[in-house]
Amino acid sequence: MKFWTGIFCTLILAPADSAFAYLDPGTGSMLLQVILGGIAAVGVAVKLYWHKLRVAIGMGRKVDDPEDPDESGNR
């Protein structure tokens, strides 16, 4: 659904006439901060959920603890 919304918005805005607007140098700095902040947020999210992500894609492994009485059958 988001894909089609993006396509729709692009097609609606594509034929627009050029806007004669002034963009000051601070605008580029702000855009750079937004991009770098997004990259940092993705990095932190991956770091926080790394174990869950590995298990979800099948790369995680179950660690067997020989000291655990529930799994060895000895109580």
C-alpha positions as a Markdown table, in Angstrom:
| # | Residue | x | y | z |
|---|---|---|---|---|
| 1 | Met | 0.0 | 0.0 | 0.0 |
| 2 | Lys | 2.8 | 2.4 | 0.8 |
| 3 | Phe | 4.4 | 1.7 | -2.5 |
| 4 | Trp | 1.3 | 2.7 | -4.4 |
| 5 | Thr | 0.9 | 5.8 | -2.3 |
| 6 | Gly | 4.5 | 6.8 | -3.1 |
| 7 | Ile | 3.9 | 6.2 | -6.8 |
| 8 | Phe | 0.7 | 8.2 | -6.7 |
| 9 | Cys | 2.3 | 11.1 | -4.9 |
| 10 | Thr | 5.2 | 11.1 | -7.3 |
| 11 | Leu | 2.9 | 11.2 | -10.3 |
| 12 | Ile | 0.8 | 14.0 | -8.8 |
| 13 | Leu | 3.8 | 16.2 | -8.0 |
| 14 | Ala | 5.9 | 15.4 | -11.1 |
| 15 | Pro | 4.1 | 17.8 | -13.5 |
| 16 | Ala | 4.3 | 20.7 | -11.0 |
| 17 | Asp | 5.9 | 23.9 | -12.2 |
| 18 | Ser | 9.2 | 24.9 | -10.7 |
| 19 | Ala | 8.9 | 26.8 | -7.5 |
| 20 | Phe | 11.2 | 29.8 | -7.3 |
| 21 | Ala | 12.1 | 29.4 | -3.7 |
| 22 | Tyr | 15.2 | 30.2 | -1.7 |
| 23 | Leu | 16.9 | 27.5 | 0.2 |
| 24 | Asp | 19.5 | 28.8 | 2.6 |
| 25 | Pro | 22.7 | 26.8 | 3.5 |
| 26 | Gly | 21.1 | 25.6 | 6.8 |
| 27 | Thr | 18.6 | 23.5 | 4.8 |
| 28 | Gly | 21.4 | 21.2 | 3.5 |
| 29 | Ser | 22.8 | 20.9 | 7.0 |
| 30 | Met | 19.3 | 20.0 | 8.3 |
| 31 | Leu | 18.8 | 17.3 | 5.6 |
| 32 | Leu | 22.2 | 15.8 | 6.4 |
| 33 | Gln | 21.3 | 15.6 | 10.1 |
| 34 | Val | 18.0 | 13.9 | 9.3 |
| 35 | Ile | 19.8 | 11.3 | 7.1 |
| 36 | Leu | 22.6 | 10.6 | 9.6 |
| 37 | Gly | 20.1 | 10.5 | 12.5 |
| 38 | Gly | 18.0 | 7.9 | 10.5 |
| 39 | Ile | 21.1 | 5.8 | 9.9 |
| 40 | Ala | 22.0 | 6.0 | 13.6 |
| 41 | Ala | 18.5 | 5.0 | 14.6 |
| 42 | Val | 18.6 | 2.0 | 12.4 |
| 43 | Gly | 22.0 | 1.0 | 13.8 |
| 44 | Val | 20.7 | 1.2 | 17.4 |
| 45 | Ala | 17.6 | -0.8 | 16.6 |
| 46 | Val | 19.6 | -3.5 | 14.9 |
| 47 | Lys | 22.0 | -3.6 | 17.9 |
| 48 | Leu | 19.1 | -3.8 | 20.4 |
| 49 | Tyr | 17.3 | -6.6 | 18.6 |
| 50 | Trp | 20.3 | -8.4 | 17.0 |
| 51 | His | 19.7 | -11.7 | 18.8 |
| 52 | Lys | 16.0 | -11.8 | 17.9 |
| 53 | Leu | 16.8 | -10.9 | 14.3 |
| 54 | Arg | 19.3 | -13.8 | 14.1 |
| 55 | Val | 16.8 | -16.3 | 15.5 |
| 56 | Ala | 14.1 | -15.0 | 13.2 |
| 57 | Ile | 16.2 | -15.6 | 10.1 |
| 58 | Gly | 17.4 | -18.9 | 11.3 |
| 59 | Met | 21.0 | -18.0 | 12.0 |
| 60 | Gly | 20.6 | -18.2 | 15.8 |
| 61 | Arg | 21.5 | -21.4 | 17.7 |
| 62 | Lys | 20.2 | -22.8 | 20.8 |
| 63 | Val | 22.8 | -23.1 | 23.5 |
| 64 | Asp | 22.5 | -26.4 | 25.5 |
| 65 | Asp | 23.4 | -26.1 | 29.1 |
| 66 | Pro | 24.6 | -29.4 | 30.6 |
| 67 | Glu | 24.0 | -28.1 | 34.1 |
| 68 | Asp | 20.3 | -27.5 | 33.5 |
| 69 | Pro | 18.3 | -30.2 | 35.4 |
| 70 | Asp | 15.2 | -29.7 | 33.3 |
| 71 | Glu | 16.8 | -30.7 | 30.0 |
| 72 | Ser | 19.1 | -33.5 | 31.2 |
| 73 | Gly | 16.3 | -35.4 | 32.9 |
| 74 | Asn | 18.3 | -35.7 | 36.2 |
| 75 | Arg | 16.6 | -34.0 | 39.2 |
